[in-house]
Amino acid sequence: MTRNVITFSKNVFLPLTTVCRNRCEYCCFRTPVTEHCIMQPVKAEHTLACGAGLGCTEALFTFGERPEEEPGFERWITQAGYDNILQYCHALCEKSIDAGLLPHTNAGVMTFEELEYLKPVNASMGLMLETTADIPAHRNSPGKIPEIRIEMIENAGRLQIPFTTGLLLGIGETMQDREESLIVIRDLHKRYGHIQEVIIQNFCPKPGTPMSGRQEIRFDEMCAVIRMARDILQEDVAVQVAPNLADAASLIPCGVNDLGGISPLTIDYVNPGHPWPQEDELRRSAGNYILGERLCIYPQFIEKGWFSHELEPLINQLVKHLSGQETVS
Ligand code: SF4
């Protein structure tokens, strides 16, 4: 991938459950257990079919971490026909492949065995490191202990899973913490070669959360972190910003070369007040750079064959499709 290309992907976002064992102080995604706390299979399958019809290539399964630890959740997942959320996710990943979308799962912290279970049906997976710092915003979130997250990213490397991670900026960490977090990611990639992109995401305060009054990170600070990321991370790791949260056009010159996933169908359930820009807006943001659509598995991992037999026909088909559009794949 050359530096004068800015990439993005087209996805549908499926929040399989909003129940989560953590209590991050900036979160507006998490909800208590209710009879509506699980995305129903029929709705999920409808979303997959509509997304494929609209030209999406990725099904993004993002949901609360270890919801089974929350009292009452088990009843609803059992009623949906599954033992646990990861089993449900696995089944929907299979449906997604059938529908023509490559699954990418971000289920929070998972064990080596759980990653191994989901790997054959996922083209890539992700977990935001967020920060290596111990911060008050995470005091009631056992899954946000940095060592636990680093261990999972390391396990994904051992399993050769093309991986997305990133930093969340403005949640109580210092510039030094950000540098340390980037160094940790760089070192993991040095050992396992599995990090395909690092999201530099700015925290946006949400009404009704304990951090609703917190200042957002300043533009110059955000730019400095992107430059630092570009300096620290290896050349083959993309630096991504979320174009619905930040001014992509102004940040691209700082070293951004990916704009993440946008959707023509589903909202950003984690940041519901921030609609996705559409493709023509991204093209305007890219300015003189070439805007190229990519898959959720980056080209270097397709070349290395880091995917399962289950995914091979679909990856080949989508690569061919994107090449036909004269975009990068
Ligand atoms: S882990 Fe994610 S879903 Fe759970 S409370 Fe934290 S931000 Fe919300």
Residues whose N, C-alpha, C, O or C-beta is under 5 A from the ligand:
A	BS01	SF4	C20 N22 R23 C24 C27 F29 R30 G64 E65
